[in-house]
Amino acid sequence: MTIGQLHPCIGEVLLTREVLQERVSEVGREIAADYADKQPLVIGTLKGAVVFMSDLVRAMEPTPAGLELDFVRASSYGAGTVSSGKVALTMVGGTDVKGRHVLLVEDIVDSGRTAAALLEHFSAEGAASVKLVSLLSKPSRRAVQCEPDYQCFEIEDKFVVGVGLDYREEYRSLPYIGVLKPECYES
């Protein structure tokens, strides 16, 4: 991919579409094997995890019997670029998690606050098990102990967008993970 093909606010491509597809397929097959007999409830965090979750569940081959999908709206960013430390949580589909094997899908685990709050919530609601899968992980930014059970990529502390990750609702549809140029978000 040449710079001429990039969105003008992208400074570099961190992960190409091809690299992403290959790794998501690997993780999907691993999860499918681990959940083969568990009828998983896959819950994606809105809006960021939607693209990754879609790719991931299609990569879960063979598809675990009884697999269900649902969504939760959770945020610790608001309109900014740094986690606020407070997590707002709203269930969308209303599926009962009691007794279910929940697989929480995150686009990125940064501070860990959002994922930790969701894992705690689903455990408190009586889930049989709760595991976390994340497209990206930034361990250098952790504010709380929260490590994905499955992760596709560990990245450095850069402001990234694409494949569902956004800045002010832009860039989600980019087919790659790109580093946003500072002049595009510092103003």
C-alpha positions as CSV (number, residue, x, y, z in Angstrom):
1,M,0.0,0.0,0.0
2,T,1.5,3.3,-1.0
3,I,1.1,6.6,0.8
4,G,-0.9,7.9,-2.2
5,Q,-3.6,5.3,-1.4
6,L,-3.9,6.2,2.3
7,H,-6.4,8.4,4.0
8,P,-4.7,11.8,4.3
9,C,-4.8,11.6,8.1
10,I,-3.0,8.3,8.3
11,G,0.7,8.6,9.0
12,E,1.5,4.9,8.7
13,V,-0.2,1.5,8.2
14,L,0.4,-0.6,11.3
15,L,-1.4,-3.7,10.2
16,T,-2.5,-4.4,6.6
17,R,-5.8,-6.0,5.6
18,E,-4.0,-9.2,4.7
19,V,-2.1,-9.5,8.0
20,L,-5.3,-8.8,9.9
21,Q,-7.3,-11.4,8.0
22,E,-4.6,-14.1,8.6
23,R,-4.4,-13.5,12.4
24,V,-8.2,-13.2,12.9
25,S,-8.6,-16.5,11.1
26,E,-6.0,-18.1,13.4
27,V,-7.7,-16.7,16.6
28,G,-11.2,-17.7,15.3
29,R,-10.1,-21.3,14.8
30,E,-8.6,-21.4,18.3
31,I,-11.8,-20.0,19.8
32,A,-13.9,-22.4,17.8
33,A,-11.9,-25.4,19.2
34,D,-12.1,-24.0,22.8
35,Y,-15.9,-23.4,22.6
36,A,-16.9,-26.4,20.5
37,D,-19.2,-27.8,23.2
38,K,-20.1,-24.7,25.1
39,Q,-22.8,-22.9,23.1
40,P,-21.0,-19.5,23.4
41,L,-22.7,-16.2,23.7
42,V,-20.4,-13.8,21.8
43,I,-21.0,-10.2,23.0
44,G,-19.4,-7.3,21.1
45,T,-18.8,-3.8,22.5
46,L,-20.4,-1.2,20.3
47,K,-19.4,0.4,18.1
48,G,-15.7,-0.3,17.9
49,A,-15.8,-4.1,18.0
50,V,-18.5,-4.6,15.3
51,V,-16.1,-5.0,12.3
52,F,-13.7,-7.3,14.2
53,M,-16.6,-9.3,15.7
54,S,-18.1,-9.9,12.3
55,D,-14.8,-11.1,10.9
56,L,-14.1,-13.2,14.0
57,V,-17.4,-15.2,14.1
58,R,-17.0,-16.0,10.4
59,A,-13.5,-17.3,11.2
60,M,-14.8,-19.5,14.0
61,E,-14.7,-22.8,12.1
62,P,-16.2,-25.1,12.7
63,T,-18.9,-22.9,14.1
64,P,-19.7,-23.9,17.7
65,A,-23.2,-25.3,18.1
66,G,-25.6,-22.8,19.7
67,L,-23.4,-19.8,19.1
68,E,-25.4,-16.6,19.8
69,L,-24.5,-12.9,19.2
70,D,-25.4,-9.9,21.3
71,F,-24.0,-6.4,21.9
72,V,-23.2,-4.0,24.8
73,R,-22.6,-0.3,24.6
74,A,-19.7,0.6,26.8
75,S,-17.3,3.6,26.7
76,S,-14.6,5.2,28.8
77,Y,-13.5,7.7,26.1
78,G,-16.4,10.0,25.3
79,A,-15.3,12.3,22.5
80,G,-11.7,12.3,23.6
81,T,-8.6,10.3,22.9
82,V,-7.8,9.2,26.5
83,S,-9.9,7.0,28.8
84,S,-11.8,9.1,31.3
85,G,-11.6,6.3,33.9
86,K,-15.4,6.0,34.2
87,V,-17.2,3.3,32.3
88,A,-20.8,3.8,31.0
89,L,-22.5,0.4,30.3
90,T,-25.8,-0.3,28.4
91,M,-26.9,-3.8,27.3
92,V,-28.4,-3.8,23.8
93,G,-30.0,-7.2,23.0
94,G,-31.0,-8.1,26.5
95,T,-29.8,-11.8,26.3
96,D,-29.6,-13.4,29.7
97,V,-26.0,-14.3,30.4
98,K,-26.8,-16.5,33.4
99,G,-25.2,-20.0,33.0
100,R,-23.8,-19.0,29.6
101,H,-20.2,-19.1,28.3
102,V,-19.7,-15.5,27.4
103,L,-17.0,-14.4,25.0
104,L,-16.6,-10.6,25.2
105,V,-15.2,-9.0,22.0
106,E,-13.3,-5.8,22.2
107,D,-11.6,-3.8,19.4
108,I,-8.8,-2.7,21.7
109,V,-7.8,-3.1,25.4
110,D,-6.1,0.1,26.3
111,S,-6.4,1.2,29.9
112,G,-8.4,-2.0,30.5
113,R,-11.1,-0.2,32.5
114,T,-13.9,-0.9,30.0
115,A,-13.1,-4.6,29.5
116,A,-12.6,-5.1,33.2
117,A,-15.9,-3.5,34.0
118,L,-17.7,-5.7,31.5
119,L,-16.0,-8.9,32.6
120,E,-17.0,-8.1,36.2
121,H,-20.6,-7.3,35.1
122,F,-21.1,-10.5,33.2
123,S,-19.6,-12.6,36.0
124,A,-21.9,-10.9,38.5
125,E,-24.8,-11.6,36.3
126,G,-24.1,-15.4,36.6
127,A,-22.2,-16.3,33.5
128,A,-20.8,-19.8,33.6
129,S,-17.5,-18.3,32.2
130,V,-16.4,-15.0,30.8
131,K,-13.4,-14.6,28.5
132,L,-12.1,-11.7,26.6
133,V,-10.9,-11.5,23.0
134,S,-9.4,-8.3,21.6
135,L,-8.2,-7.3,18.2
136,L,-5.5,-5.0,19.7
137,S,-3.9,-4.7,23.1
138,K,-1.8,-1.9,24.5
139,P,-0.3,-3.3,27.7
140,S,1.8,-0.1,28.3
141,R,-1.5,1.8,28.8
142,R,-3.0,-0.5,31.4
143,A,-4.5,1.3,34.4
144,V,-6.1,-1.9,35.8
145,Q,-5.2,-5.6,35.5
146,C,-7.0,-6.9,32.5
147,E,-5.4,-9.1,29.9
148,P,-7.2,-10.6,27.0
149,D,-7.6,-14.4,27.0
150,Y,-7.2,-14.2,23.2
151,Q,-5.6,-11.3,21.3
152,C,-4.7,-10.8,17.7
153,F,-2.0,-8.1,18.1
154,E,-0.1,-6.3,20.8
155,I,0.8,-2.8,19.8
156,E,2.8,0.2,21.1
157,D,1.1,3.3,22.5
158,K,0.0,4.9,19.2
159,F,-3.4,6.4,18.4
160,V,-4.8,4.0,15.9
161,V,-7.9,3.8,13.8
162,G,-9.5,1.5,11.2
163,V,-11.3,-1.9,11.3
164,G,-13.9,-0.4,13.7
165,L,-11.6,1.9,15.7
166,D,-12.5,5.5,15.3
167,Y,-11.8,9.1,16.2
168,R,-15.0,11.1,16.5
169,E,-16.9,8.5,14.5
170,E,-14.5,8.7,11.6
171,Y,-12.1,6.1,10.1
172,R,-14.0,3.0,11.3
173,S,-14.4,1.6,7.8
174,L,-10.7,1.7,6.9
175,P,-9.7,-1.9,6.0
176,Y,-6.3,-1.6,7.9
177,I,-5.1,-0.4,11.3
178,G,-3.5,3.0,10.7
179,V,-1.7,5.5,13.0
180,L,-3.6,8.8,13.0
181,K,-1.5,11.8,12.4
182,P,-1.4,14.1,15.5
183,E,-2.5,17.1,13.5
184,C,-5.7,15.3,12.7
185,Y,-6.7,15.0,16.4
186,E,-4.7,17.7,18.2
187,S,-6.4,21.0,17.8
